[in-house]
Amino acid sequence: MTNKLSLAMLTSLAITAGFAAASAQVHEPDLDLAAIRAKAKAQASDAEALAAEARRRAEAVTEQAKATAQDGADNGARFTAAAKVLAGKPDDGQAFDFDRLIADAGEMAEAELAGQPRLIAFASTSMPKAALAAMIADVGQAGGVVVLRGFPQGSAKRLTAALAPIAQDSARLEHVGIDPRLFRAFGVEAVPTYVVAASDFALCDGFDCTSNVPPHDRMSGNVTLAHVLETFAQGNGPGARIAAHHLARLRGDRP
């Protein structure tokens, strides 16, 4: 009798355990789904936070761009005043801060480039000084801009040393700027390179974005600006009309 009772109890316990296991198997997917929902909700919150941060940064960049544009006129006036001081060869009591001139030139050029000139000469301080000086003088006379990729070896002092001989005529530096975006937009790897664009264009501000540049004429090599513009104007390419305009200015005529 005792054996039968024990057997019955064991059978009952086994059945109970079986029901418990079955119950756990039925409810376990519900527990997993709840966890998945919670995780998805958390990820959605993270995504929204990232989106909000992206919007905040975009707004900050926009405000900074507006501030830069507003400061452009002031920078230009300050640079012009500094250029006049240098041209006048001040005495010891009127010391000229050339480093300040370079800094103001960079700020002014950045604001000026927001309108994007059509005649762009890509240069480097590694070019022979005479060639660089001639390029800056001619491009300035023609109404274009000379663009450098950046500071040589990341040093403002090296840029100062490279431009010091040219700065004997400070007005020339008004047409010199630093803008790596233009090098990237036109894929310029070698200097000197000249570009005449057929229309205005906008540059993207990201480090890995690519700007859509308009149709343009392009020439690289140790050639004079006059040769470049004459070739473009006579070639009937996309920049022919603009090249003819700049050529007239280079020759002293302002149509």
CORJO-V95921 format. One record per residue. RES is the residue in one small letter. BURIAL is + if it has 24 or more other C-alpha atoms within 12 Angstrom, else -. Layout:
res->RES burial->BURIAL
res->RES burial->BURIAL
//
This chain:
res->m burial->-
res->t burial->-
res->n burial->-
res->k burial->-
res->l burial->-
res->s burial->-
res->l burial->-
res->a burial->-
res->m burial->-
res->l burial->-
res->t burial->-
res->s burial->-
res->l burial->-
res->a burial->-
res->i burial->-
res->t burial->-
res->a burial->-
res->g burial->-
res->f burial->-
res->a burial->-
res->a burial->-
res->a burial->-
res->s burial->-
res->a burial->-
res->q burial->-
res->v burial->-
res->h burial->-
res->e burial->-
res->p burial->-
res->d burial->-
res->l burial->-
res->d burial->-
res->l burial->-
res->a burial->-
res->a burial->-
res->i burial->-
res->r burial->-
res->a burial->-
res->k burial->-
res->a burial->-
res->k burial->-
res->a burial->-
res->q burial->-
res->a burial->-
res->s burial->-
res->d burial->-
res->a burial->-
res->e burial->-
res->a burial->-
res->l burial->-
res->a burial->-
res->a burial->-
res->e burial->-
res->a burial->-
res->r burial->-
res->r burial->-
res->r burial->-
res->a burial->-
res->e burial->-
res->a burial->-
res->v burial->-
res->t burial->-
res->e burial->-
res->q burial->-
res->a burial->-
res->k burial->-
res->a burial->-
res->t burial->-
res->a burial->-
res->q burial->-
res->d burial->-
res->g burial->+
res->a burial->-
res->d burial->-
res->n burial->+
res->g burial->+
res->a burial->-
res->r burial->+
res->f burial->+
res->t burial->+
res->a burial->-
res->a burial->+
res->a burial->+
res->k burial->-
res->v burial->+
res->l burial->+
res->a burial->-
res->g burial->-
res->k burial->-
res->p burial->-
res->d burial->-
res->d burial->-
res->g burial->-
res->q burial->-
res->a burial->-
res->f burial->+
res->d burial->-
res->f burial->+
res->d burial->-
res->r burial->-
res->l burial->+
res->i burial->+
res->a burial->+
res->d burial->+
res->a burial->+
res->g burial->+
res->e burial->+
res->m burial->+
res->a burial->+
res->e burial->+
res->a burial->+
res->e burial->+
res->l burial->+
res->a burial->+
res->g burial->-
res->q burial->+
res->p burial->+
res->r burial->+
res->l burial->+
res->i burial->+
res->a burial->+
res->f burial->+
res->a burial->+
res->s burial->+
res->t burial->+
res->s burial->-
res->m burial->+
res->p burial->-
res->k burial->-
res->a burial->-
res->a burial->-
res->l burial->+
res->a burial->+
res->a burial->+
res->m burial->+
res->i burial->+
res->a burial->+
res->d burial->+
res->v burial->+
res->g burial->+
res->q burial->+
res->a burial->+
res->g burial->+
res->g burial->+
res->v burial->+
res->v burial->+
res->v burial->+
res->l burial->+
res->r burial->+
res->g burial->+
res->f burial->+
res->p burial->-
res->q burial->-
res->g burial->-
res->s burial->-
res->a burial->-
res->k burial->-
res->r burial->-
res->l burial->+
res->t burial->+
res->a burial->-
res->a burial->+
res->l burial->+
res->a burial->+
res->p burial->-
res->i burial->+
res->a burial->+
res->q burial->-
res->d burial->+
res->s burial->+
res->a burial->+
res->r burial->+
res->l burial->+
res->e burial->+
res->h burial->+
res->v burial->+
res->g burial->+
res->i burial->+
res->d burial->+
res->p burial->+
res->r burial->+
res->l burial->+
res->f burial->+
res->r burial->+
res->a burial->+
res->f burial->+
res->g burial->-
res->v burial->+
res->e burial->-
res->a burial->-
res->v burial->+
res->p burial->+
res->t burial->+
res->y burial->+
res->v burial->+
res->v burial->+
res->a burial->+
res->a burial->+
res->s burial->+
res->d burial->-
res->f burial->-
res->a burial->-
res->l burial->+
res->c burial->-
res->d burial->-
res->g burial->-
res->f burial->-
res->d burial->-
res->c burial->-
res->t burial->-
res->s burial->-
res->n burial->-
res->v burial->+
res->p burial->-
res->p burial->-
res->h burial->+
res->d burial->+
res->r burial->+
res->m burial->+
res->s burial->-
res->g burial->-
res->n burial->+
res->v burial->-
res->t burial->+
res->l burial->+
res->a burial->+
res->h burial->-
res->v burial->+
res->l burial->+
res->e burial->+
res->t burial->+
res->f burial->+
res->a burial->+
res->q burial->-
res->g burial->-
res->n burial->-
res->g burial->-
res->p burial->-
res->g burial->+
res->a burial->+
res->r burial->+
res->i burial->+
res->a burial->+
res->a burial->+
res->h burial->+
res->h burial->+
res->l burial->+
res->a burial->-
res->r burial->+
res->l burial->+
res->r burial->-
res->g burial->-
res->d burial->-
res->r burial->-
res->p burial->-
//
